[in-house]
């Protein structure tokens, strides 16, 4: 039953509901769902930023989302740099 609920949350997750679902995922320690929520937020940040729900996010949540995005970008840059180094 739990797996079915998680699959449903992930299937229905989108820009319009990611900010409402984030506190639920944090409260219930749904790490897989939280990672996907944060990905939706960072991948669509300009659109998410315009939502009224963004104003309700606490600073810790904003910091966590931005920190995750920064780590992802940093890792991609390192991989690209390594690949270019091997090619050259």
Backbone as JSON, one array per atom type, in Angstrom:
{
  "sequence": "XXXXXXXXXXXXXXXXXXXXXXXXXXXXXXXXXXXXXXXXXXXXXXXXXXXXXXXXXXXXXXXXXXXXXXXXXXXXXXXXXXXXXXXX",
  "N": [[0.82, -1.19, 0.0], [1.93, 1.24, 0.8], [3.95, 1.6, -1.13], [2.37, 1.92, -3.4], [1.14, 4.35, -2.85], [3.38, 6.05, -2.79], [4.23, 5.82, -5.46], [2.02, 6.97, -6.69], [2.16, 9.63, -5.7], [4.59, 10.43, -6.87], [3.92, 10.19, -9.55], [1.93, 12.11, -9.86], [3.23, 14.43, -9.25], [4.18, 17.75, -9.82], [4.91, 21.05, -11.16], [2.9, 22.69, -10.2], [2.11, 21.58, -7.75], [4.31, 20.93, -6.22], [5.42, 22.51, -4.15], [3.51, 22.36, -2.18], [3.54, 19.68, -1.55], [6.08, 19.24, -0.54], [6.52, 19.84, 2.35], [5.05, 17.7, 3.44], [6.45, 15.46, 2.48], [8.89, 15.86, 3.8], [8.1, 15.76, 6.5], [7.25, 13.1, 6.73], [9.47, 11.72, 6.07], [9.99, 10.92, 3.38], [12.18, 10.28, 1.41], [12.82, 9.67, -1.3], [10.67, 10.81, -2.66], [10.99, 13.44, -1.8], [13.46, 14.09, -2.98], [12.71, 14.06, -5.69], [10.79, 16.09, -5.67], [12.4, 18.3, -5.02], [13.97, 18.3, -7.29], [12.07, 18.94, -9.27], [11.46, 21.5, -8.38], [13.97, 22.86, -8.64], [14.54, 22.47, -11.36], [12.54, 23.92, -12.52], [12.69, 26.47, -11.52], [12.28, 29.37, -12.01], [9.52, 29.46, -12.64], [8.37, 28.24, -10.39], [9.13, 30.05, -8.45], [7.41, 32.18, -8.87], [5.03, 31.36, -7.78], [2.5, 31.65, -5.27], [2.77, 29.96, -3.09], [5.49, 29.75, -2.73], [6.29, 31.83, -1.16], [5.61, 30.94, 1.33], [7.49, 29.1, 2.05], [9.99, 28.09, 4.34], [13.17, 29.47, 5.28], [15.11, 27.49, 5.63], [14.2, 25.35, 4.03], [14.36, 26.52, 1.46], [17.12, 26.97, 1.34], [18.06, 24.3, 1.45], [17.06, 23.23, -0.96], [18.31, 24.86, -2.91], [20.96, 24.3, -2.25], [21.12, 21.55, -2.9], [20.8, 21.71, -5.65], [23.04, 23.17, -6.37], [25.05, 21.32, -5.74], [24.47, 19.31, -7.62], [24.96, 20.62, -10.05], [27.67, 21.21, -9.71], [28.78, 18.61, -9.65], [28.15, 17.74, -12.24], [29.69, 19.52, -13.71], [32.26, 18.75, -12.91], [32.33, 16.14, -13.97], [32.07, 16.68, -16.7], [34.4, 18.17, -17.07], [36.33, 16.19, -16.52], [35.8, 14.41, -18.61], [36.41, 16.02, -20.85], [39.13, 16.4, -20.35], [40.08, 13.82, -20.75], [39.57, 13.53, -23.44], [41.08, 15.53, -24.64]],
  "CA": [[0.0, 0.0, 0.0], [2.82, 2.41, 0.87], [4.59, 1.77, -2.44], [1.37, 2.44, -4.33], [0.98, 5.77, -2.52], [4.58, 6.74, -3.25], [4.17, 5.88, -6.92], [0.99, 7.95, -7.04], [2.71, 10.96, -5.44], [5.59, 10.73, -7.89], [3.23, 10.32, -10.84], [1.15, 13.35, -9.85], [4.09, 15.55, -8.88], [4.4, 18.74, -10.88], [5.25, 22.41, -10.74], [1.77, 23.27, -9.49], [1.87, 21.04, -6.4], [5.56, 20.53, -5.56], [5.64, 23.24, -2.91], [2.56, 21.87, -1.18], [3.92, 18.31, -1.18], [7.4, 19.19, 0.1], [6.46, 19.64, 3.81], [4.54, 16.35, 3.69], [7.56, 14.53, 2.26], [9.87, 16.06, 4.88], [7.51, 15.28, 7.76], [7.14, 11.64, 6.73], [10.77, 11.2, 5.65], [9.86, 10.28, 2.08], [13.37, 10.82, 0.77], [12.73, 9.55, -2.76], [9.71, 11.83, -3.09], [11.61, 14.73, -1.53], [14.46, 14.33, -4.03], [11.99, 14.4, -6.92], [10.2, 17.42, -5.47], [13.47, 19.29, -5.13], [14.36, 18.33, -8.7], [11.04, 19.71, -9.97], [11.62, 22.9, -7.97], [15.17, 23.45, -9.22], [14.45, 22.45, -12.82], [11.51, 24.89, -12.93], [12.77, 27.48, -10.47], [11.6, 30.65, -12.29], [8.06, 29.27, -12.56], [8.04, 27.96, -8.98], [9.36, 31.29, -7.71], [6.24, 33.06, -9.06], [3.86, 30.83, -7.08], [2.25, 32.19, -3.93], [3.26, 29.0, -2.09], [6.92, 29.93, -2.51], [6.42, 32.78, -0.06], [5.38, 30.21, 2.58], [8.63, 28.23, 2.36], [10.92, 28.62, 5.32], [14.51, 29.68, 4.75], [15.83, 26.21, 5.63], [13.79, 24.61, 2.83], [14.94, 27.18, 0.3], [18.55, 26.7, 1.38], [18.27, 22.9, 1.1], [16.79, 23.05, -2.39], [19.37, 25.51, -3.66], [22.19, 23.55, -1.99], [21.1, 20.32, -3.71], [20.98, 22.1, -7.06], [24.44, 23.56, -6.51], [25.83, 20.08, -5.75], [24.23, 18.63, -8.9], [25.67, 21.38, -11.09], [29.09, 21.03, -9.47], [29.14, 17.26, -10.06], [28.09, 17.69, -13.7], [30.85, 20.26, -14.21], [33.43, 17.91, -12.71], [32.27, 15.05, -14.94], [32.36, 17.25, -18.01], [35.83, 18.5, -17.08], [37.08, 14.94, -16.63], [35.61, 13.89, -19.97], [37.19, 16.85, -21.74], [40.53, 16.12, -20.08], [40.39, 12.54, -21.4], [39.51, 13.72, -24.9], [42.19, 16.38, -25.07]],
  "C": [[0.87, 1.26, 0.0], [3.47, 2.66, -0.47], [3.62, 2.33, -3.46], [1.16, 3.94, -4.09], [2.18, 6.58, -2.99], [4.59, 6.89, -4.76], [3.15, 6.91, -7.38], [1.51, 9.38, -6.83], [3.72, 11.36, -6.52], [4.96, 10.96, -9.26], [2.52, 11.67, -10.95], [1.98, 14.6, -9.57], [4.3, 16.47, -10.08], [4.71, 20.1, -10.29], [4.13, 22.99, -9.87], [1.56, 22.76, -8.07], [3.15, 20.7, -5.63], [5.79, 21.24, -4.24], [4.69, 22.8, -1.8], [2.94, 20.48, -0.68], [5.23, 18.24, -0.4], [7.32, 19.03, 1.63], [5.97, 18.25, 4.21], [5.67, 15.33, 3.56], [8.62, 14.64, 3.35], [9.35, 15.45, 6.17], [7.51, 13.76, 7.84], [8.4, 10.95, 6.22], [10.69, 10.38, 4.36], [10.99, 10.81, 1.19], [13.33, 10.76, -0.75], [11.8, 10.63, -3.32], [10.32, 13.22, -2.91], [12.66, 15.07, -2.6], [13.79, 14.74, -5.34], [11.34, 15.78, -6.83], [11.26, 18.5, -5.65], [13.97, 19.4, -6.56], [13.36, 19.15, -9.51], [11.21, 21.2, -9.65], [12.83, 23.53, -8.67], [15.12, 23.49, -10.74], [13.48, 23.5, -13.36], [11.51, 26.11, -12.02], [12.1, 28.81, -10.82], [10.08, 30.56, -12.18], [7.61, 29.05, -11.11], [8.15, 29.24, -8.15], [8.15, 32.23, -7.79], [5.0, 32.57, -8.31], [3.73, 31.45, -5.69], [2.8, 31.27, -2.85], [4.75, 29.17, -1.8], [7.16, 30.86, -1.33], [6.27, 32.09, 1.3], [6.54, 29.29, 2.96], [9.52, 28.89, 3.4], [12.32, 28.67, 4.7], [15.3, 28.38, 4.68], [15.48, 25.4, 4.39], [14.39, 25.2, 1.57], [16.44, 26.89, 0.21], [18.86, 25.25, 0.98], [18.1, 22.66, -0.4], [17.92, 23.64, -3.22], [20.69, 24.78, -3.47], [22.25, 22.27, -2.8], [21.39, 20.64, -5.17], [22.44, 22.46, -7.31], [25.33, 22.33, -6.58], [25.69, 19.35, -7.07], [25.02, 19.31, -10.01], [27.17, 21.17, -10.95], [29.56, 19.65, -9.94], [29.14, 17.15, -11.58], [29.28, 18.41, -14.31], [32.12, 19.43, -14.06], [33.47, 16.75, -13.71], [32.62, 15.54, -16.34], [33.84, 17.58, -18.13], [36.68, 17.25, -17.21], [36.98, 14.36, -18.03], [36.43, 14.7, -20.97], [38.69, 16.61, -21.58], [40.96, 14.83, -20.78], [40.45, 12.68, -22.92], [40.73, 14.49, -25.39], [43.49, 15.71, -24.68]]
}
